Amino acid sequence: MNKKKSNSKKAVMIGCGFVGSASVFALMQSGLFTEIALIDADKNKAEGEAMDISHGIPFASPMRIYVGDYDDVADATIVIISAGAGQKPGETRLDLVNKNVAIFKSIIPEIAKRDFGGILLVVANPVDILTQVAIKLSGLPEERVIGSGTVLDSARLRSKLGQHLSVDSRSVHAFIVGEHGDSEVVAWSSANVSGVPLSDMCEMRGHYNHKENTKEIADAVKNSAYEIINKKHATYYGIAMSVKRICEVIMRDEKSILPVSHMIHGVYEIDDVVLSTPVIVGVDGIESDIPINLSGEEALKLKESADALKNIIDTLEL
Ligand SMILES: NC(=O)c1ccc[n+]([C@@H]2O[C@H](COP(=O)([O-])OP(=O)(O)OC[C@H]3O[C@@H](n4cnc5c(N)ncnc54)[C@H](O)[C@@H]3O)[C@@H](O)[C@H]2O)c1
């Protein structure tokens, strides 16, 4: 069902605001695609972004970036949705639910009509709820509908830990799981630096106040979007690199383990809720859950995060 040959190197970006355009800029430099079609309710905005980003192509690899329409979805490998209102200072991601669900009700049926055979990547917030909405409204197989989830939050965590320990953040293996939002959970019990348990690594680097430091780092990560939005009204570069990374894993069938939002069935005692836990991702989307070790307290917080999302999903008329 919905499976057909797609143009093997085509992406469609729906929504060309801060996040959509920064992501296309990152994708243009990545060389992953030979064409990217841009769609936005504001066609002028899409045209301006297509022109501006295309002017960088002579410094990257040959490709086409152009304003498209929903027919472009039919042969795309990845369709990315960043359309939707962003958080205003003081707003939580969950405050965006009604506005952005309404936008998804206009976008997803257009995709469903095109017999889309690729991967749908949701970035707009609240990303977990909207990914669940996209699964329901599109009728696509669950494994082909992914949300960017806590890929960005986990990158923020690895970046902070890298600075704290003065080591390359790429050597830090640590996940944030649950909601991409206020109920997110740091999986401290599985965090390590190249196989060395995090607390041992902290002591090797002269840090002994584990409780204080982990709380400070978790709070800084959770609040970083609020802090950035207060200072510059939107966040987009970190998410753009996260989108690029997710696309890279799909396009190269890397089978990397990423904490993307996906439908969970019976893992960590969670059922029928979309949220982020580490999964193997490849060309066909989600391959399988990789349950990581969680302490009793972390597992409980993850369940609470799932319950918070489920309560909101249950209020939606889809
Ligand atoms: N998942 C993440 O980690 C993450 C990070 C940052 C931002 N976001 C989210 O991404 C979304 C976009 O943020 P932004 O800063 O780019 O906002 P923005 O306001 O700059 O851009 C939104 C764009 O969507 C377009 N749009 C609105 N309705 C549309 C429709 N029906 N069809 C097509 N286009 C439509 C608008 O014209 C606008 O260009 C927000 O929901 C924001 O919260 C997610």
The ligand as a MOL file (V3000), in Angstrom:
LIG
                    3D

  0  0  0     0  0            999 V3000
M  V30 BEGIN CTAB
M  V30 COUNTS 44 48 0 0 0
M  V30 BEGIN ATOM
M  V30 1 N 10.9090 19.9600 16.1140 0
M  V30 2 C 11.7700 20.8700 16.5250 0
M  V30 3 O 12.7660 20.5310 17.1940 0
M  V30 4 C 11.5010 22.3150 16.1900 0
M  V30 5 C 12.4850 23.3010 16.4050 0
M  V30 6 C 12.1710 24.6140 16.0900 0
M  V30 7 C 10.9000 24.9500 15.6120 0
M  V30 8 N 9.9940 23.9640 15.4200 0 CHG=1
M  V30 9 C 8.6380 24.2190 14.9270 0
M  V30 10 O 8.6510 24.3750 13.5160 0
M  V30 11 C 7.4960 25.1360 13.1300 0
M  V30 12 C 7.9170 26.2720 12.2020 0
M  V30 13 O 8.6790 27.2130 12.9130 0
M  V30 14 P 9.2530 28.5020 12.1550 0
M  V30 15 O 10.0780 29.2230 13.1530 0
M  V30 16 O 9.8170 28.1150 10.8440 0 CHG=-1
M  V30 17 O 7.8830 29.3070 11.9210 0
M  V30 18 P 7.6230 30.4160 10.7780 0
M  V30 19 O 6.4110 31.1580 11.2270 0
M  V30 20 O 8.8690 31.1660 10.4860 0
M  V30 21 O 7.2770 29.5370 9.4950 0
M  V30 22 C 6.1090 28.8100 9.3460 0
M  V30 23 C 5.8010 28.7860 7.8550 0
M  V30 24 O 4.7020 27.8950 7.6560 0
M  V30 25 C 3.9220 28.4720 6.6080 0
M  V30 26 N 2.5840 27.8850 6.6420 0
M  V30 27 C 1.5860 28.1160 7.5500 0
M  V30 28 N 0.5020 27.3800 7.2170 0
M  V30 29 C 0.7960 26.6930 6.0980 0
M  V30 30 C 0.1080 25.7640 5.2960 0
M  V30 31 N -1.1450 25.3940 5.5720 0
M  V30 32 N 0.7430 25.2460 4.2220 0
M  V30 33 C 2.0080 25.6050 3.9220 0
M  V30 34 N 2.7140 26.4910 4.6450 0
M  V30 35 C 2.1390 27.0030 5.7220 0
M  V30 36 C 3.9550 29.9510 6.8810 0
M  V30 37 O 3.5840 30.6990 5.7410 0
M  V30 38 C 5.3970 30.1510 7.2940 0
M  V30 39 O 6.2360 30.4630 6.1890 0
M  V30 40 C 6.8560 25.6260 14.4400 0
M  V30 41 O 5.7750 24.7780 14.7810 0
M  V30 42 C 7.9900 25.4850 15.4480 0
M  V30 43 O 7.5200 25.3440 16.7810 0
M  V30 44 C 10.2750 22.6540 15.6820 0
M  V30 END ATOM
M  V30 BEGIN BOND
M  V30 1 1 1 2
M  V30 2 2 2 3
M  V30 3 1 2 4
M  V30 4 1 4 5
M  V30 5 2 4 44
M  V30 6 2 5 6
M  V30 7 1 6 7
M  V30 8 2 7 8
M  V30 9 1 8 9
M  V30 10 1 8 44
M  V30 11 1 9 10
M  V30 12 1 9 42
M  V30 13 1 10 11
M  V30 14 1 11 12
M  V30 15 1 11 40
M  V30 16 1 12 13
M  V30 17 1 13 14
M  V30 18 2 14 15
M  V30 19 1 14 16
M  V30 20 1 14 17
M  V30 21 1 17 18
M  V30 22 2 18 19
M  V30 23 1 18 20
M  V30 24 1 18 21
M  V30 25 1 21 22
M  V30 26 1 22 23
M  V30 27 1 23 24
M  V30 28 1 23 38
M  V30 29 1 24 25
M  V30 30 1 25 26
M  V30 31 1 25 36
M  V30 32 1 26 27
M  V30 33 1 26 35
M  V30 34 2 27 28
M  V30 35 1 28 29
M  V30 36 1 29 30
M  V30 37 2 29 35
M  V30 38 1 30 31
M  V30 39 2 30 32
M  V30 40 1 32 33
M  V30 41 2 33 34
M  V30 42 1 34 35
M  V30 43 1 36 37
M  V30 44 1 36 38
M  V30 45 1 38 39
M  V30 46 1 40 41
M  V30 47 1 40 42
M  V30 48 1 42 43
M  V30 END BOND
M  V30 END CTAB
M  END
